[in-house]
């Protein structure tokens, strides 16, 4: 829900939180839900550059961690 908030700072904080959570994942098979990934992919078109950057960072980290 926070990823679709009208406030860009709220979206940014939600993305940063997701990135931090992914960094802390221990590789135990934890994966983000499809809904979360879909929401993050939509943010790649966000008007705020910082949010697009964070979304890209998350997607890159996700791919590196779970698609090797």
BELNOR-V983574 format. One record per pair of residues at least 4 apart in sequence whose C-alpha atoms are under 8 Angstrom apart, sorted by the first residue. I is the first residue (numbers start at 1). J is the second residue. D is the distance in whole Angstrom. If there is no record, write none. Layout:
# BELNOR-V983574
i=I j=J d=D
i=I j=J d=D
This chain:
# BELNOR-V983574
i=1 j=5 d=7
i=2 j=10 d=6
i=2 j=11 d=6
i=2 j=14 d=6
i=3 j=10 d=8
i=3 j=11 d=5
i=3 j=12 d=8
i=3 j=14 d=6
i=3 j=15 d=7
i=3 j=39 d=7
i=3 j=40 d=7
i=3 j=43 d=8
i=4 j=11 d=7
i=4 j=39 d=7
i=5 j=10 d=7
i=5 j=11 d=6
i=6 j=10 d=8
i=6 j=11 d=8
i=7 j=11 d=7
i=8 j=12 d=6
i=8 j=48 d=7
i=8 j=51 d=7
i=9 j=13 d=6
i=10 j=14 d=6
i=11 j=15 d=6
i=11 j=51 d=7
i=12 j=16 d=6
i=12 j=50 d=7
i=12 j=51 d=5
i=12 j=54 d=7
i=13 j=17 d=6
i=14 j=18 d=6
i=15 j=19 d=6
i=15 j=40 d=8
i=15 j=51 d=7
i=15 j=54 d=6
i=15 j=55 d=7
i=15 j=58 d=8
i=16 j=20 d=6
i=16 j=54 d=7
i=17 j=21 d=6
i=18 j=22 d=6
i=18 j=58 d=7
i=19 j=23 d=6
i=19 j=54 d=8
i=19 j=57 d=7
i=19 j=58 d=5
i=19 j=61 d=8
i=20 j=24 d=6
i=21 j=25 d=6
i=22 j=58 d=8
i=22 j=61 d=7
i=22 j=62 d=7
i=23 j=61 d=8
i=25 j=30 d=7
i=26 j=30 d=8
i=27 j=65 d=7
i=31 j=66 d=8
i=32 j=36 d=6
i=32 j=37 d=7
i=33 j=37 d=7
i=34 j=38 d=6
i=35 j=39 d=6
i=36 j=40 d=6
i=37 j=41 d=6
i=37 j=59 d=8
i=38 j=42 d=6
i=39 j=43 d=7
i=40 j=44 d=7
i=40 j=55 d=6
i=40 j=59 d=8
i=41 j=45 d=8
i=41 j=55 d=7
i=41 j=59 d=8
i=42 j=46 d=7
i=43 j=51 d=7
i=43 j=52 d=6
i=43 j=55 d=6
i=44 j=51 d=8
i=44 j=52 d=5
i=44 j=53 d=8
i=44 j=55 d=6
i=44 j=56 d=7
i=45 j=52 d=7
i=46 j=51 d=7
i=46 j=52 d=6
i=47 j=51 d=8
i=47 j=52 d=8
i=48 j=52 d=7
i=49 j=53 d=6
i=50 j=54 d=6
i=51 j=55 d=6
i=52 j=56 d=6
i=53 j=57 d=6
i=54 j=58 d=6
i=55 j=59 d=6
i=56 j=60 d=6
i=57 j=61 d=6
i=58 j=62 d=6
i=59 j=63 d=6
i=60 j=64 d=6
i=61 j=65 d=6
i=62 j=66 d=6
i=62 j=67 d=8
i=63 j=67 d=5
i=63 j=68 d=7
i=64 j=68 d=6
